[in-house]
Amino acid sequence: MKKYVIQHQLKVCIACLLMFFSLSAFAQEITVNGIVTDANNSPLPGVNIIVKNQSNGATTDFNGKYSITLNSDDILVFSFIGYKTKDVSVAGQTVINVILEEGGYGLETVVVTSRKQSENVQEVPISVAAFSAKALETKGISNVSQIGDYIPNVEIDVTAPFSGSQSILSPYIRGIGQVDFAITYEPAVGLYVDGVYFGRTVGSVIDLLDVARVEALKGPQGTLFGRNTIGGAINITTKDPSRTFSANGQITTGSYNRLDTKVSVDIPLIDDKLLSSVSVSSINRDGHVERLPYNGAANADLANPRLGVFSDVNNDGDQGNQNNDTWRAKLKWLASDKFTATFSADYERVRENQNASKILAMFNDVGGAPTIVGAYNACAAGLLPPELCNAITNAPGLELIGATPYDERFITDDPFSNYATADAGTKIDTWGTALTLEWELSDNIDFKSISSYRNLKSQFAEDQDFSPIDFGTAGFIMPQKQFTQEFQLVGNDDKLKWIAGLYYFNEDGSVTDQVVLGRGLVQIYGQNFVKNKSYAGFAQATLKLTDKWSVTGGARFTYEEKELDGRQRDLNSFALKTGVVAPEDFPTSDLTLYYPPGVNKQTFSEPTFRLGTEYKFSESVFAYGFFAQGFKSGGWTTRVTTPVLEAPEFAPEKANTYEVGLKTDLANNTFRFNISAFYTDYQDLQITVQRGITPFVENAAQAEIKGVEVDAQWRASQNILLSGNFGYIDASYKSITDPNAVISEDFSFINTPDFSSSVAADITFPLGEDKARLLFHIDMVNKSEVYNDVENTAILRQPGLTLLNTSLSLEGPNRDWKVTIGGSNITDETYLVGGYNNPGVGIIYGTYARPAEFNLGLSYKFF
């Protein structure tokens, strides 16, 4: 009997194996290549291709070519705005060329990599806003910061307080982000370009040159993207080189002497084996805040005691200008059907004036306590002893007694003018290389390796007083280099989709602070050196329980090692001279050294988890819900202005988020409606608070954030596309854990409007069959009031506003040329996008957005 049972089980196993291999024979995985064209045989770039009833997808390159791996009996779905969607049965074919007919009413299907695999954005169980290359062009988005205007509950600044630079990316997603650029302070929203993480916010305002897609992932991404994505991630994918030779260019002129040029060339070096591309851009525009000569009353004043340390970052001209160049190159080796290697390199050069700021207020005291403004003005009035006012280190002969007071005479009536004279601007050179290896190990398992090196050299400085007397200036020198390595193993079959990987991050950098206040009363010179290492292992899997219902689980474990060698000092020992501190309060006998000598170390280890479920009610209705965790690394405060005996530390932030969402494509794919609701328990908030004149980072509060987001698109006809979105967010402090923090539970979050929305219309006017066409775009962006600093300073509050942008394009019959005239902020709204209140110094200044601007552009495809 036992023998019979064993024989029977063996037969069953053999039968199952035979069935498996027979099914595999009918559904063998193959790679399909082809080209998509219109009726005039012109290639269509950006066409979305998905496997029917699956989330696997691809897009066509600039020459309309695509490549996708799928089962031999699958069905491909080709969709493109303005063209009829087309289904094609693969039936074992490896080359499928497709002609799309104009007249389709369907919405564009966007393929994203927000879960590190190509998927239809409508079937990704997270809230993600995606912009294709065509959408970026239509909206006139040229750098990554501009996407924030079109995504609810997302704010993106390009400047940071007391930096003077407009090349510092400061994104906030659902109320979580950061504006401090300190090298010991981590970003809360991760930036990735082709899978490579950018460790510093300085120099991260990426020019969207030759970009295929930009995605904004909302909520903690701690499982797949790791540390410092507690608020979300911005994921940029650049275009791959084409299999055929092509070249295209673009030139744009406009207000404030704007002159932008972009050129991209694809060069196949070996047919279908070795491909290359090179892209170059140059962005140039005058500033919109004018530096005026001061002709009012003033006494004789001496030169800036900094002795021109940052003279090489000063560019004569108005503040808020743009002057940056970007180069990007790719080399792709198609070694076989199973293995590809892609090498990329990029370089960005920035030479700009200070950001568009002006002084709004100055004051001699706060609650009776004197400020640096008050101390300087007391010197000028002869109310303080000469040994304090005239014996200033590094400024021999400088006498503050009798000097011109720093007061309201230097506040201009115009938000777009000031009296600034000091060296101020940005000088950045940053470059990087990356090598991506992709290897198909089997029909269902792929291996990917992403190796990268990045190098940043930056100098930036700010005239903080915006007056001719050089009362306050701040300058920073920040070099940084990083190496990252990621290994991914990806599996995909009918029931289980999974990814597992290892990640390594190594960073070495420093920042030298040079801050002079009160014309030399305070002279901060801070050299701070950091070394950071991070190791992580991660895994995530989606299991289909039925054809409609699936569950997703993921985990990541991160371990970090951090080192800081802080050397902050005040060369004039102002706190000692005024009696605020005594010699015994200093960490050493050097009475200029404020920071304890030696290397400080911290380690962090943190697991983060994700658990969710998804249900597909039909081909057009998809629902999801999940729980996800994220954390942002801890660090040190280095910008001390009085002695400390121990390096001030702050702990990591943590966030637990719950989200549910519904994504729909209705009315034969002509109407799309997505909605999501979320709740975040936000712990140990790292908040930059002022202690005297020192901006300290503290774990100052616990908070909760909840909100709703809606996104809709309607293809009303072949030639009319209407879209809109809406976001509501309620971000509130539950408790204040730092008694020294100048915030309270009823304060609003920085850079977090309660309501945000945008609506847009895109209308095509054909000028005859197979002829040119007019393309009209208009969009309106609305946001409720925004506070531009943590302390909710009233003068830095930006009331709710509405912005209007528009463009009109004439496109050639073969879509090989286009002329565009457009305008941004065409109602000429004046509004704040940043600011700084330092009560210890006694100054408040604000940063203003650009006024109304108009442009004229020409793009042309040469080959």
TORGU-647440 format. One record per residue (C-alpha): residue in one letter; x, y, z. Coordinates in steps of 0.02 Angstrom, whole numbers, plus 50000, padded with zeros to 5 digits. Example, Ala and Ser with C-alpha at 12.3 -4.5 7.8 and 13.67 -1.06 7.14 Angstrom:
<pavexs>
a506154977550390;s506844994750357;
</pavexs>
This chain:
<pavexs>
m500005000050000;k501405011950047;k502285008049883;y500695011949788;v500495028749876;i502285033549835;q502055028549652;h500435038449644;q501255053949720;l502695052349598;k501495051649451;v500595066849513;c502245076349530;i502785071249355;a501085076449287;c501225093349373;l502975096049303;l502395091249128;m500925103249145;f502105117149206;f503315114949061;s501905113648936;l501145129749002;s502865137848997;a503025132548815;f501395141548774;a501795156748882;q503665158548857;e504425175248903;i505115184948754;t505755202448718;v504765212648592;n505505227648501;g504725239548378;i504335257248325;v502725267248343;t502295280148209;d500815290748154;a499915289947987;n501285300747909;n502615288047962;s503305300548088;p503935292248248;l502945295848406;p503995298348564;g503225295648734;v501935282748682;n501425272248831;i501435253348810;i500735241548940;v500375223048947;k498495220848955;n497825216149127;q499565218849200;s500575233549265;n502145229749163;g502505243649039;a503705254248936;t503745270448835;t504415274648663;d506015284748649;f506255300548545;n506245290148386;g504685280548431;k505625264648476;y505245253248622;s505755236748701;i504765226348825;t504895208848900;l503265199048917;n502445182148887;s502255176348708;d500345175648720;d500105192848801;i499215207848725;l500075224848709;v499075240948731;f499755256648645;s499075273548704;f499535291548669;i498635307948697;g497675312948540;y497795295648461;k496675280248465;t497205266848587;k497715250848500;d497795232748562;v499015220848478;s499175202048512;v500985196948530;a500715178848469;g502565174948483;q503165189748379;t504785198248431;v504605213548317;i502975223348320;n502855240048230;v501275250048261;i500405264448173;l499265274948283;e497815284648211;e497385302048268;g495705304748347;g495835294548504;y494955301148656;g495915291048784;l496995298148922;e498865295348925;t499425279849018;v500965284349120;v502245271049165;v503205274449326;t504585266149427;s503995271849599;r504175253749660;k505805251049563;q504875241449428;s503975248149274;e502125249449315;n500555258449259;v500365273049380;q498515269049395;e498945252149470;v500285257749593;p499615256649772;i500325273249832;s499955291449799;v501135296749660;a501065311649542;a501935308249377;f502425320149236;s502895313149066;a504095322548952;k502595329048855;a501725335249013;l503305344149070;e503455352748902;t501615357748898;k501695365849070;g503365374149036;i504235365149179;s506115366649158;n506795362149331;v506235350249467;s505655363849588;q504235369249472;i503255353049488;g502675358449661;d501425370749586;y500465356449505;i500415343549645;p499225345449792;n500045345949964;v501775348249889;e502835364149910;i504585365649836;d505745380349870;v507435383449789;t508185393549927;a508575391350111;p508645404350250;f510315413550273;s511075404450123;g510865417849990;s510755404049860;q509325398949746;s510105382149705;i509585373249865;l508115361349845;s506915362749992;p505405351449958;y503945348650077;i502735334250046;r501195333250156;g501965345150282;i503605335750301;g505225343150235;q506655354650281;v507395371350230;d509065370250321;f510565366250210;a511745361550353;i512885346950310;t512425338750477;y510565340150438;e509775327450319;p508415330650190;a506665324050227;v506205321150045;g507425310549945;l507965315549770;y508415301649648;v509015303049468;d509045286449374;g509065277449540;v510505287749614;y510195296849779;f510775314949798;g511395316549976;r511415335649989;t510095348649950;v511405361049889;g511555359949700;s510015348649686;v508885360349587;i509005348649437;d508785355549262;l507545343649179;l508635341349025;d508215326348916;v507075319149050;a505825305449014;r504815306749174;v504705314849346;e503785306549490;a503335313649661;l503025299449784;k502005305149934;g502195298450110;p503595288350191;q504595277950067;g505645269450200;t505545251850127;l506165254049949;f507025271049957;g507635270950137;r508255284350255;n507805302650230;t506235298950129;i505105301650279;g504065314350182;g504215305950013;a505365305249863;i505625313949697;n506125301249566;i506825307649399;t507105296149250;t508145302749104;k507925296948925;d508895282248857;p509935284248698;s508995280448538;r509415266548414;t509455279148271;f510395295448245;s509385310748292;a509635328548352;n508475341848419;g508675359148489;q507715372448580;i507985391048608;t506925402348718;t507015421048745;g505935432248851;s505785444448996;y507325449749095;n508475445848948;r508065427448957;l509055416248841;d508925397448864;t509655384748743;k509535365848742;v510275353148621;s510135334148627;v510975321948507;d510785303048496;i512225293948412;p512185275048384;l514015269648386;i513675251448341;d511965247148269;d510825239848402;k512335236548513;l513155252548574;l512095268248589;s512535285548653;s511745302448687;v512365319648736;s511295334048800;v511795351848843;s510795366348913;s511165384348960;i509925394349066;n510165413149079;r509035426849146;d509275443549236;g508735445749415;h507155454449473;v507775463049632;e508815478449594;r510275484149701;l510075502949717;p511425515649759;y511085523449927;n510995542349924;g510295545750097;a511105551850256;a512645541750310;n514235544350407;a515955538850347;d516065519850351;l517525508150324;a517625492450219;n516915475350253;p518025466450383;r517865450050285;l519205456750168;g518345450250013;v518375431750059;f516865428349947;s517255440849810;d517315426749682;v515475422549708;n514895440449681;n514185443849509;d513735461849474;g511915464249432;d510185461549503;q509765448049630;g508785432649581;n509595430049412;q509905413149331;n511555407649255;n511835388949248;d512425376249122;t512085357549121;w512905343349024;r512275325349023;a512925310248927;k512415291948917;l513215276548842;k512155260748832;w512855243748784;l511565230848728;a512735216148753;s511375203048727;d509535200048752;k509965195948933;f511245209248981;t511375228148963;a512565240949037;t512235259749048;f513565272549093;s513015290349126;a513895306549172;d513255323849213;y513965340749259;e513145356849317;r513925374049333;v513045388149428;r513635406349437;e512235417049508;n511945432349614;q511105431649783;n509285426249788;a507905439049772;s507815445149952;k507645461750041;i507615467850221;l505875469450297;a506245474550477;m507645477250601;f507515479950789;n508665484750933;d507955472851063;v506765458251090;g505785459051252;g507075470851323;a508565459851278;p509765468651159;t510055461550985;i511625462750879;v510755477050788;g510505485350957;a512325482551008;y512965489850844;n511815504950853;a512325507751034;c514135508050975;a513685520050836;a512855531550964;g514355530651081;l513375521651218;l514595507051236;p516445507351284;p517745509551147;e518635493351195;l517075484051137;c516615494850987;n518305499250914;a519475485050960;i518785472750832;t519865457850786;n520345456450601;a519775474350570;p521195485750626;g520685503950626;l518835500350616;e517905511850737;l516045508750760;i515805523850872;g515085537250759;a514675524950620;t513055525550522;p511655517350621;y510805502050545;d508965506850545;e507375509150441;r508225521150321;f508825505650227;i507095498150199;t506475502050024;d504635503649979;d504805492349828;p504865473449862;f506025471849713;s507435483449769;n508705485249910;y510355493749952;a511435478049963;t513295479949924;a514215465150000;d514895450049906;a513425438249884;g512995424449762;t513195406149718;k514625396749639;i514295378049614;d515175364749515;t514415347449536;w514625331649434;g514305313249444;t514465296649356;a513435280849367;l513535263149300;t511945252749291;l512065234249250;e510485224249210;w510525205449189;e509055193849155;l509495178649259;s507955168849207;d506245171449133;n505605178049299;i507135184949390;d508165200349349;f509725207449433;k510185225849436;s511725234849502;i511805253949518;s513515261149560;s513775279849571;y514985293349625;r514535311649649;n515625326949685;l515025343949743;k516025360049759;s515015374949816;q515215392549884;f513745403649924;a513565419850020;e512215431950074;d512135450450113;q510965449250263;d510765467750297;f510385473550118;s511195490150156;p512805499050105;i513645497450276;d514035478650277;f513175476050442;g512875457350418;t513525444650293;a513545425650289;g514615414650178;f514825395850161;i516055384250074;m515375366650058;p516295352749965;q515545335249970;k515805318649885;q514805302649896;f514815284749833;t513275273749826;q513025255649778;e511365246649762;f511025228549714;q509265223249667;l508525206149633;v506805207349552;g505575193249527;n503935193749431;d502705180049388;d500815178149382;k500595176749570;l502075184949652;k503005201049616;w504495204549729;i506095214349749;a507555212149870;g509145222149883;l510655228949973;y511165247249984;y512755256550035;f513045275350052;n514705283650094;e514865302550113;d516355313750152;g516105332450162;s516345348550256;v515655365950275;t516575381750322;d515435395150393;q516025413250385;v514735424650463;v515055442750512;l513745452350612;g513755470150676;r515185474750559;g516335462850651;l515635462450827;v515285444050793;q516455434650675;i515945416450661;y517215405250577;g516625387150580;q517525372750500;n516505356750515;f516995340050439;v515805325250422;k515915307050371;n514335296850351;k514055278550308;s512405269750287;y512035251350256;a510335243950217;g509475227950165;f507695228250100;a506335217250026;q504565219749966;a503325207849887;t501565208349815;l500595192049819;k499015189649715;l497765180449824;t496475180649683;d496385188649511;k495745204549595;w496455204549770;s498295205949821;v499305210049976;t500975219149989;g502255218250127;g503985225550142;a505385228950265;r507045237850271;f508405238150402;t509595252950402;y511205255050501;e512155271550502;e513815277950565;k514105296750577;e515625306950624;l515835325650653;d517395335850686;g516715352950734;r517825368250747;q516605382850764;r517345398750837;d517055417450855;l518635426450804;n518095442050899;s517525432651058;f516015444051070;a515105433651202;l516655434451313;k516905453151287;t515105456851336;g515175445751490;v513865433451427;v515115419351460;a516675417351566;p518335409151521;e517855393351618;d516355391051500;f517505387451353;p517945369451303;t519815373751293;s521005387751338;d520745394951163;l519455408451200;t518905409651018;l518495390951003;y516665387551044;y516545369150995;p517355354851093;p518845347850994;g518895329950932;v517825318250830;n516025315550884;k515155299350834;q513365293450822;t512605277150760;f510805273650713;s509925257350672;e508125257750616;p506895245050543;t505485251850434;f503985242050374;r502585242850246;l501005232350243;g499565234950124;t498205227350019;e497525231049846;y495895226549759;k495515228149574;f493635229749557;s493785230249367;e495005234849230;s494665253149269;v494405253849458;f495825250449581;a495835252849770;y497225251449898;g497635253950080;f499285252950174;f500295256650329;a502075263150301;q503515269350407;g504955281250374;f506355289450470;k507565303850446;s509305302350520;g509905312350670;g511435323450683;w512225338450769;t511995357150782;t513635365650736;r513155384050718;v513435388750900;t513785406950944;t514235403951127;p515385390351195;v514715372551220;l515585358851318;e514735344651222;a514215343851040;p512315347051035;e511465331650962;f509735328550892;a508885311650866;p508055304450710;e506295308850656;k505005294950632;a503345294150542;n501965281150535;t500735283950393;y499055275950355;e498315278850182;v496835272950078;g496545277249897;l495485274249743;k496105275749563;t494905275149416;d494925276449227;l493125278249173;a492075281949018;n493155271748900;n494745279148974;t494195297148944;f493915301749127;r495155298649267;f494745301449449;n495945297449591;i495685300949776;s496715296949930;a496595300450117;f498025299150240;y498495300650423;t500285302450487;d500905300850664;y502475311850657;q503715309850800;d505275318950863;l505155333150737;q506835341050696;i506465359550697;t507695373750670;v507385385750814;q508295401650863;r509275402051026;g509925419551033;i510795421750867;t511055402950846;p509935392450733;f509825376150832;v509085359950766;e508045351950903;n506835337250921;a505555350050972;a503825342450946;q502635328150912;a501335330650777;e499955322850674;i499545326150493;k497975321250401;g497265325850233;v496415321950069;e497015323149889;v496005322549729;d496635321849551;a495525321849395;q495745322249205;w494415322749071;r494705320348886;a493155330148834;s493495327548649;q494915323148533;n495575340848551;i495115345848728;l495945339748888;l495405346749056;s496305342649219;g496285347849399;n496825343049573;f496445347749752;g497315344849918;y496805347850097;i497995345550242;d497805347650429;a499545347550507;s499585351150693;y500775349850840;k500145337750974;s501465342951100;i503005353951113;t504435343851187;d505785357251187;p505395371051314;n506615382851224;a505735381351056;v504845397351006;i503345387850939;s501695382851017;e500375369650981;d499265381750886;f500645386650763;s500505382050578;f501795371050494;i503085379750385;n502765378450196;t501105369450221;p499545378050154;d497895370650215;f497215370550038;s498075369049870;s497365366149697;s497655368449512;v496595367449355;a497195366849175;a496505366248999;d497415360148843;i496545363448678;t497135358448505;f496575367948350;p496945358048189;l497325369448042;g496775356447916;e497015337847888;d498855332747896;k499345350947924;a500005361648064;r499035364148226;l498865376648366;l499095370748546;f498355381548684;h498745378748868;i498155388149021;d498295383649204;m497815391649368;v498665387549534;n497855391949700;k498555390649876;s497935396250046;e499035405950166;v500815399650193;y502015403250336;n503815404450276;d504635401050444;v504355389250590;e504025403750711;n502535409750605;t503255427350593;a501805438550540;i502795448650414;l503365432450328;r501595425750312;q501055424350131;p499165426350111;g498235414849994;l498525418349810;t498085412849634;l499355411649493;l498955410849307;n500085403849170;t499745401348985;s500545396948818;l500085395848634;s501085384948513;l501095382448326;e501685364848283;g502225359248109;p501315345948006;n502675333048039;r502835338248222;d504675342148190;w504575360548240;k503605371148362;v503505389748401;t502835394448574;i502365410748656;g501935409948840;g501835418749006;s502015414449189;n501195423649334;i500335433949201;t499265443249330;d500905449449407;e500635443649585;t501945449049712;y502215435549842;l503475428549966;v504275411449939;g505465411850087;g506155422250228;y507165422850388;n506845429950561;n508345430350677;p507785438850838;g509525437450914;v510275447350771;g508755458650756;i508325456550570;i506905449850465;y507045448150277;g505995440250142;t506285431849973;y505115436149829;a504555425949679;r504775432149502;p503455444349437;a502525442249272;e503645435649133;f503375431648950;n504365420548833;l504555415648651;g505295398748606;l505735388148455;s506075369448456;y506645359648304;k507025341648267;f508505341548147;f508565322948108;
</pavexs>
